[in-house]
Amino acid sequence: MSRSQQIEALRAQIGVGSEVPKAVPLAFGAAPIDEALPGGGLALGSHELCPGGADLPHEAACVQLAAWLLGQARGPVVWVLPRLTLFPPALAEAGLSPSRVLFAEAGRDEDVLAVAEEALRHGGLAGVVCEASRLTLTASRRLQLAGEAGGVPCLTFRRWRRGQAPSVGTACATRWTVTALPSRAPSGLPRAAWRLALTRCRGGQPRSWDVALEPQSEPGTPLRLRLADAVAGRQAVPTARRFAA
């Protein structure tokens, strides 16, 4: 399918002209983090999520964070990626129902970015996730402008490519490095825990927080993000070699 055909199919599935409430900034629900961000959350536009290493747990942490943030918002989500490598039911564990997600398998990074930009300009979405290893300064600027124009937040997931970290150049509103941390709930079961490093923030300052996702007291309510003053070990997950061992 050509790029133009992909975009036309995306328009048809989203429903051009449908009346859907505009998205609002994505809040973390933790005062120290939200207060450090202009507008009290991730404002409309582009935000980059970069794994804290080449190991799979760090990439999984980025996916979990994106799913949790968008799971709290209203409206459909467009998730654009080169190939459908996600396990959709896993998104539900982070609070994002797969029934709300339109997956767009675009192939090349260039096509991923083009489809994501078109989705952002459509508006009326809870958010767009864009998985791309290569992202030029120009491309990131286009995503930022499209998100602002459509009133939709864009989470750009920057995967490591052949063991190399994502390039630094970006025009995004914020840039985060997400590092998986070992953690256990009081019951002894593992739970999602991350180190969130805000490395770029337009109108703000770089910061870092250790956080964990935990269920609330009432069953069926969304997971909440808690600042973790004592995440077990406070160390990143082992490197690929030690992890394999």
Summary of the structure (lengths in Angstrom):
residues: 245
radius of gyration: 17.2
end to end distance: 42.1
largest distance: 53.4
contacts: 794
relative contact order: 0.19
helix: 32%
strand: 25%
